Amino acid sequence: MATGTLTDTERISRLEGAYEHLATKADLERLRGDLMANLKDLEIKLTVRLVGIVAVATGVIIAVDRLVT
């Protein structure tokens, strides 16, 4: 169907149908909040893992040092 043959009513109807696919400001703010929460969770998980790795590495270094000396 050629778009040049649409009536004004048909064109408005198509535009109104497209509105449901658009995000509102509230949608974007909710998404932003979710992303910030996810980033905070990720930061905590990475920090805990890094502390764990440092603790294990320290233990290995101390154990090797005691075996060598």
C-alpha positions as CSV (number, residue, x, y, z in Angstrom):
1,M,0.0,0.0,0.0
2,A,1.5,3.3,-1.0
3,T,1.7,5.9,1.8
4,G,0.6,8.7,-0.5
5,T,-2.9,7.3,-0.8
6,L,-3.6,7.2,3.0
7,T,-6.3,9.5,4.3
8,D,-5.7,11.7,7.3
9,T,-7.6,9.4,9.5
10,E,-5.5,6.4,8.4
11,R,-2.3,8.3,9.0
12,I,-3.4,9.4,12.5
13,S,-4.4,5.8,13.2
14,R,-1.0,4.5,12.3
15,L,0.7,7.2,14.4
16,E,-1.5,6.3,17.4
17,G,-0.6,2.6,16.9
18,A,3.1,3.4,17.0
19,Y,2.8,5.2,20.4
20,E,2.6,2.0,22.3
21,H,6.1,1.2,21.2
22,L,7.6,4.4,22.6
23,A,9.1,4.6,26.1
24,T,7.8,7.2,28.5
25,K,10.0,9.2,30.9
26,A,8.8,7.0,33.7
27,D,10.0,3.9,31.7
28,L,13.4,5.4,31.2
29,E,13.7,6.4,34.9
30,R,12.7,2.9,36.0
31,L,15.3,1.4,33.6
32,R,17.9,3.8,34.9
33,G,17.1,2.8,38.5
34,D,17.4,-0.9,37.6
35,L,20.7,-0.3,35.9
36,M,22.1,1.6,38.8
37,A,21.0,-1.2,41.2
38,N,22.6,-3.8,39.0
39,L,25.8,-1.9,38.8
40,K,25.9,-1.6,42.6
41,D,25.3,-5.3,43.0
42,L,28.1,-6.0,40.5
43,E,30.5,-3.7,42.3
44,I,29.8,-5.5,45.6
45,K,30.3,-8.9,44.0
46,L,33.6,-7.9,42.3
47,T,34.9,-6.4,45.6
48,V,34.1,-9.6,47.5
49,R,35.8,-11.7,44.9
50,L,38.9,-9.4,44.8
51,V,39.2,-9.6,48.6
52,G,38.9,-13.4,48.4
53,I,41.6,-13.6,45.8
54,V,43.9,-11.4,47.8
55,A,43.3,-13.4,50.9
56,V,44.0,-16.7,49.1
57,A,47.1,-15.3,47.4
58,T,48.4,-14.0,50.8
59,G,47.9,-17.4,52.3
60,V,49.7,-19.1,49.5
61,I,52.6,-16.7,49.8
62,I,52.9,-17.2,53.5
63,A,52.7,-21.0,53.1
64,V,55.4,-21.0,50.4
65,D,57.6,-18.7,52.5
66,R,57.3,-21.0,55.5
67,L,58.2,-24.1,53.4
68,V,61.2,-22.4,51.9
69,T,62.6,-21.0,55.1
